[in-house]
């Protein structure tokens, strides 16, 4: 099957997919908490990964719902998950930049030491 790679490598392989997943996961968790369900009951983690890794070409509530349906999600799951996944695919939150954080962590030290020298 066309299974996505492990999520830990998404940032390197496809940062946009990583952003979609990072946006969808907490939103699904919040909905699951609201419904008092384990998040994996609200939506099978594999379905979440598959849709966020390669969303439908034309992202809409209908196309995402159809994709979930074809994967085997139940209608009640689709009714809650499809709007969340659609929103995450259309408007993913930007990922925190790992490399720039590492550089920023070093930069203040350098700036601080040169500041003391002067």
Rosetta blueprint (number, residue, H / E / L):
1 X L
2 X L
3 X L
4 X L
5 X L
6 X L
7 X H
8 X H
9 X H
10 X H
11 X H
12 X H
13 X H
14 X L
15 X H
16 X H
17 X H
18 X H
19 X H
20 X H
21 X H
22 X H
23 X H
24 X H
25 X H
26 X H
27 X H
28 X H
29 X H
30 X H
31 X H
32 X H
33 X H
34 X H
35 X H
36 X L
37 X L
38 X L
39 X H
40 X H
41 X H
42 X H
43 X L
44 X L
45 X H
46 X H
47 X H
48 X H
49 X H
50 X H
51 X H
52 X H
53 X H
54 X L
55 X L
56 X L
57 X L
58 X L
59 X L
60 X L
61 X H
62 X H
63 X H
64 X H
65 X H
66 X H
67 X H
68 X H
69 X H
70 X H
71 X H
72 X L
73 X L
74 X L
75 X H
76 X H
77 X H
78 X H
79 X H
80 X H
81 X H
82 X H
83 X H
84 X H
85 X H
86 X H
87 X H
88 X H
89 X H
90 X H
91 X L
92 X L
93 X L
94 X L
95 X L
96 X L
97 X L
98 X H
99 X H
100 X H
101 X H
102 X H
103 X H
104 X H
105 X H
106 X H
107 X H
108 X H
109 X H
110 X H
111 X H
112 X H
113 X H
114 X H
115 X H
116 X H
117 X H
118 X L
